[in-house]
């Protein structure tokens, strides 16, 4: 039995319209993978873990901002994942939330966010300004 690659398969069919009848051929091929090993689309930043809060965050890129309707936002970090049992889960943060401020201090990237969070001491609470969809609200999060 001869083995064939998917790219060797050609399907033919007829297309009929008001004006003409045509036979077309379509060659099947594998869809190229466009993801990195972590599941992040190529060209997108890898999420970074903030262990103190228990969440994965990433910079808000223009592409992601457009997908989520955050085109007018100038900064903040995007929640990529919330760890079960973490302070972030207790604060009810969700994947897709945009964290814009920590204790009234705005930031533009993951590094600046992590710097603000690093200032927080165990036992303290912090106020996060969060955007979810079209709503902005504050969330109190406790640092263990």
FENSULHU-V962737 format. One record per pair of residues at least 12 apart in sequence whose C-alpha atoms are under 6 Angstrom apart, sorted by sequence separation. I is the first residue (numbers start at 0). J is the second residue. D is the distance in whole Angstrom. If there is no record, write none. Layout:
i & j & d
I & J & D
I & J & D
//
This chain:
i & j & d
11 & 23 & 6
126 & 138 & 6
11 & 24 & 4
126 & 139 & 5
10 & 24 & 6
80 & 94 & 5
125 & 139 & 6
10 & 25 & 5
79 & 94 & 5
125 & 140 & 5
9 & 25 & 5
78 & 94 & 5
124 & 140 & 5
9 & 26 & 4
59 & 76 & 6
78 & 95 & 5
124 & 141 & 4
8 & 26 & 6
58 & 76 & 5
59 & 77 & 6
78 & 96 & 5
123 & 141 & 6
124 & 142 & 6
8 & 27 & 6
57 & 76 & 6
77 & 96 & 6
123 & 142 & 5
57 & 77 & 5
77 & 97 & 5
122 & 142 & 5
6 & 27 & 5
56 & 77 & 5
76 & 97 & 6
121 & 142 & 5
122 & 143 & 6
6 & 28 & 4
56 & 78 & 5
76 & 98 & 5
121 & 143 & 5
5 & 28 & 6
56 & 79 & 5
75 & 98 & 5
102 & 125 & 6
55 & 79 & 5
75 & 99 & 4
102 & 126 & 5
55 & 80 & 5
101 & 126 & 6
54 & 80 & 6
101 & 127 & 5
54 & 81 & 4
100 & 127 & 6
54 & 82 & 6
100 & 128 & 5
53 & 82 & 5
99 & 128 & 5
98 & 128 & 6
99 & 129 & 6
75 & 106 & 6
98 & 129 & 5
53 & 85 & 5
75 & 107 & 5
76 & 108 & 6
97 & 129 & 6
74 & 107 & 4
97 & 130 & 5
52 & 86 & 5
53 & 87 & 6
96 & 130 & 6
52 & 87 & 5
96 & 131 & 5
58 & 108 & 5
90 & 140 & 5
58 & 109 & 6
//
